[in-house]
Amino acid sequence: MRKKEERRGPTLFDFIQQDTKQEEKERPTKTEGGKDVSDELFDLIKSRGRITKEEATRWAKERGVSTADLIRSVGRLVAEKKIRKKLDDEGNLVYEVYG
């Protein structure tokens, strides 16, 4: 006796991929000043040369930017090769400008 082929519906991975694609399509998040979070964060890092993750988190909190938006902005800047993530001598995560 042959088994009937089971139909498989979408998997959890399909769901995750869909969510990721939707996030990429979303327009950039704006701060209270109306400027893109990624641009403001890049300006901050560029002016200081490098900042720690804690400084970036504090900066975002002061401006009412959610942690998710901050992480998305950092990811965007890293993907665009504007900044890079490094560990300093004490093992803290630091964001610095390429160049």
Helices and strands as residue ranges (DSSP letters): H 12-25, H 37-48, E 50-52, H 53-63, H 67-79, E 83-87, E 93-97
